[in-house]
Amino acid sequence: MESLLQICQQGDAFVWKKSKELHVGQAEGSVWSIRERDLLQYKGATYIPPDKALQSEIMKNNYNDAQRGYFGKACTIAAIRQKYYWSVLEANIDYYIQTCSTCQRVKVHRHRQYGLLKPLPVPSEPFETVTMDFITELPPAG
């Protein structure tokens, strides 16, 4: 994982700018630092560039655990924040958990079971009852 982080950080303009500032000494007393393998850190956590594949892999490794199961949002955020930092971490984790196929399949429904359908009474004469369904917000035809 560390070699993948190095590759992603090397190609990121923000990392290059911050590294240059740190080497020149302009970022004195900053929350940013450089780790031993030239990895940029924010408050001790490795900075993750805006690379969706890398962020997804980190979320997968910290959320899906074959032995302990799936963690909730708070535990996943805490686990990732200990090691990594990126600006939209919480929003990405929200989306990841909401779209997790395993979670959607085994999610416990916390509402009463839906009732049975009841048929409408049969009218005694034609046009005794007239109903109309309104369908809205359809996509344009074409």
C-alpha positions in Angstrom: 0.0 0.0 0.0 2.8 2.4 0.8 4.4 2.1 -2.7 0.9 2.8 -4.2 0.7 5.9 -2.0 4.1 7.1 -3.1 3.1 6.7 -6.8 -0.2 8.6 -6.3 1.5 11.4 -4.3 4.3 11.8 -6.8 1.7 12.6 -9.5 -0.3 15.1 -7.5 0.3 18.9 -7.9 -0.9 19.7 -4.4 1.7 17.3 -2.9 4.4 18.7 -5.0 3.6 22.3 -3.9 3.4 21.4 -0.2 6.6 19.4 -0.4 8.4 22.3 -2.0 7.1 24.6 0.7 8.3 22.2 3.5 11.7 21.7 2.0 12.2 25.5 1.5 11.0 26.1 5.1 8.0 28.3 4.2 5.6 26.0 6.1 7.2 26.6 9.5 4.8 25.4 12.3 2.5 23.9 9.7 0.2 20.9 10.3 1.8 19.4 7.2 5.0 17.3 7.3 7.0 14.9 5.2 7.5 11.3 6.4 10.6 9.2 5.9 9.6 7.8 2.5 8.7 11.3 1.2 5.0 10.8 2.0 3.1 14.0 2.8 1.3 14.0 6.1 -1.4 16.1 7.6 -1.4 16.1 11.4 0.4 12.8 11.4 -1.9 11.1 8.9 -0.8 10.3 5.4 -2.4 12.6 2.8 -4.4 10.8 0.1 -4.6 12.6 -3.2 -8.0 12.8 -4.9 -7.7 9.3 -6.5 -11.0 7.5 -6.4 -9.4 4.0 -6.8 -7.0 4.6 -3.9 -9.6 6.0 -1.7 -12.0 3.2 -2.5 -9.3 0.6 -1.7 -8.6 2.3 1.7 -12.3 2.3 2.6 -12.7 -1.3 1.5 -9.7 -2.4 3.7 -11.0 -0.5 6.7 -14.8 -1.2 6.3 -15.0 -4.8 5.1 -13.3 -7.2 7.4 -13.7 -10.9 6.7 -13.2 -11.9 10.4 -14.9 -9.1 12.2 -17.7 -8.2 9.8 -18.7 -4.7 8.6 -18.1 -1.7 10.8 -20.4 1.2 11.0 -19.7 4.7 9.7 -18.2 6.1 13.0 -15.8 3.2 13.4 -14.7 3.3 9.8 -14.1 7.1 9.9 -12.1 6.7 13.2 -10.0 3.8 11.8 -9.2 5.7 8.6 -8.5 9.0 10.3 -5.8 7.4 12.4 -3.7 6.6 9.3 -5.0 8.7 6.4 -6.4 12.1 5.5 -8.3 13.4 2.5 -10.6 16.4 2.4 -14.0 14.7 1.7 -13.4 11.6 3.8 -16.8 11.5 5.6 -18.8 12.1 2.4 -16.9 9.3 0.6 -17.5 6.9 3.5 -21.2 7.8 3.6 -21.5 7.0 -0.1 -19.4 3.8 0.2 -21.6 2.4 3.0 -24.8 3.4 1.2 -23.7 1.6 -1.9 -22.2 -1.5 -0.3 -24.0 -4.4 -1.9 -23.5 -6.7 1.0 -24.9 -4.2 3.4 -28.0 -3.6 1.2 -28.7 -7.4 1.0 -28.4 -8.1 4.7 -29.7 -4.9 6.1 -32.3 -5.3 8.9 -35.6 -3.6 8.1 -36.8 -1.7 11.1 -40.4 -1.3 10.1 -43.5 -3.4 10.4 -44.1 -5.9 7.7 -46.1 -4.6 4.8 -49.8 -5.7 4.9 -51.6 -7.8 2.3 -53.2 -6.1 -0.7 -57.0 -5.9 -0.6 -59.0 -6.0 -3.9 -61.3 -3.2 -4.7 -65.1 -4.0 -4.7 -66.5 -5.0 -8.1 -68.8 -2.2 -9.4 -72.5 -3.2 -9.9 -72.9 -1.1 -13.1 -70.6 0.4 -15.7 -68.9 3.7 -14.9 -70.1 3.5 -11.2 -66.5 4.3 -10.2 -64.0 6.1 -12.4 -60.4 6.4 -11.3 -57.4 8.1 -12.8 -53.6 7.7 -12.2 -51.3 10.6 -12.7 -47.8 9.7 -13.7 -45.3 12.6 -13.3 -41.6 13.4 -13.7 -41.2 11.0 -16.6 -38.0 11.4 -18.8 -38.6 13.1 -22.2 -39.4 10.7 -25.0 -36.9 10.3 -27.7 
